[in-house]
Amino acid sequence: MVVSLLYVCVRPELGAADAEHASFRRALDVDVVDRLDLLTERLDPARLARYSGVVVGGSPFNVSDAEKSTVQLRVEADLAQIARRAIDQQIAAFFTCFSIGVVTRMLGGEVGSATPESASATVISTTDEGAADPVFGPSAPSLTVFTAHKESAVRLPEGAVLLATNEACPVQAYRVGSHLYAAQFHPEPTPRDFADRMTFYRTTGYFAPEEFDIVQRQVLSASVTEGAALLRRFAETFG
C-alpha cells in the first residue's frame, strides 16, 4: 500500500516530536510519512495539496489557555486551515489530542477542563454511528487506546457525528462530513512508545510526578492495538 500522508507536528519538545513521528510511521506500517513541523514552518497550501491525508499529532498546548504565545496562536490558525480543507473534502484529516480542541472551537463547539484523563490506557465505546463508520466501524463495539489530556470537547460542534465515547470523557471521537476525523485520544503509540513519551512530560500535570514509575508500568502492561488499526483504515480509505 502506498500512503500519501503528511504528519503534522505541533509538539514544542523536539525529542517527543521525533518519537511521535516514528510512532505514526510504525502505526501506519510504512517507512516514510512526510513531516510538517508547525512550530517552525508555516502551513503551505500548495504543499498540502500533494497529500491525500493529514495526521495531526498531540501537544501540551490547550486551546482554553487564557494566555497563548504567538507560536501557539499561529499553530492553531494553521490547524484551522487544514480543518476547513477537510470539511471541503480537499484533503482527509485525522486530528488528535490538542487539535480536537482547535476543531471543536473553530466549528462552534465547546472545550472545557471538566473531563480530563491522566496518562493511561482506557476503554472507549463506539456509538451506533461509529459502528457504521468506515474507519471506526471494524473496531466496534469498543477499543482500548491511550489518553492524556487536561481539556476536552464538552459540546459537539453542530453537524459533528459522535463516533466514540466513554464515561470519563464523553467526546472521544467525532467526524465532520466525510473527510474530517477528530479524536481526543492518541491512536499511534504502542505501550513502549507511550511509556517513553511520558519522560518528556514528567512534571507537566498528566500524572503525579512521584507516581511516574507506577504509571509507566501500567502503561507498559496495557494491550493497545486498535489505535494503529484506526490509522491504517484511515489511510486505506483516503489514500
Rosetta blueprint (number, residue, H / E / L):
1 M L
2 V L
3 V L
4 S L
5 L E
6 L E
7 Y E
8 V E
9 C E
10 V L
11 R L
12 P L
13 E L
14 L H
15 G H
16 A H
17 A H
18 D H
19 A H
20 E H
21 H H
22 A H
23 S H
24 F H
25 R H
26 R H
27 A H
28 L H
29 D L
30 V L
31 D L
32 V L
33 V L
34 D E
35 R E
36 L E
37 D E
38 L L
39 L L
40 T L
41 E L
42 R L
43 L L
44 D L
45 P H
46 A H
47 R H
48 L H
49 A L
50 R L
51 Y L
52 S L
53 G E
54 V E
55 V E
56 V E
57 G L
58 G L
59 S L
60 P L
61 F L
62 N L
63 V L
64 S L
65 D L
66 A L
67 E L
68 K L
69 S L
70 T H
71 V H
72 Q H
73 L H
74 R H
75 V H
76 E H
77 A H
78 D H
79 L H
80 A H
81 Q H
82 I H
83 A H
84 R H
85 R H
86 A H
87 I H
88 D L
89 Q L
90 Q L
91 I L
92 A E
93 A E
94 F E
95 F E
96 T E
97 C L
98 F H
99 S H
100 I H
101 G H
102 V H
103 V H
104 T H
105 R H
106 M H
107 L L
108 G L
109 G L
110 E E
111 V E
112 G E
113 S L
114 A L
115 T L
116 P L
117 E E
118 S E
119 A E
120 S E
121 A E
122 T E
123 V E
124 I E
125 S E
126 T E
127 T L
128 D H
129 E H
130 G H
131 A H
132 A L
133 D L
134 P L
135 V L
136 F L
137 G H
138 P H
139 S H
140 A L
141 P L
142 S E
143 L E
144 T E
145 V E
146 F E
147 T E
148 A E
149 H E
150 K L
151 E L
152 S E
153 A E
154 V E
155 R E
156 L L
157 P L
158 E L
159 G L
160 A E
161 V E
162 L E
163 L E
164 A E
165 T E
166 N L
167 E L
168 A L
169 C L
170 P L
171 V L
172 Q L
173 A E
174 Y E
175 R E
176 V E
177 G L
178 S L
179 H L
180 L E
181 Y E
182 A E
183 A E
184 Q L
185 F L
186 H E
187 P L
188 E L
189 P L
190 T L
191 P H
192 R H
193 D H
194 F H
195 A H
196 D H
197 R H
198 M H
199 T H
200 F H
201 Y H
202 R L
203 T L
204 T L
205 G L
206 Y L
207 F L
208 A L
209 P H
210 E H
211 E H
212 F H
213 D H
214 I H
215 V H
216 Q H
217 R H
218 Q H
219 V H
220 L H
221 S L
222 A L
223 S L
224 V L
225 T L
226 E H
227 G H
228 A H
229 A H
230 L H
231 L H
232 R H
233 R H
234 F H
235 A H
236 E H
237 T H
238 F H
239 G L
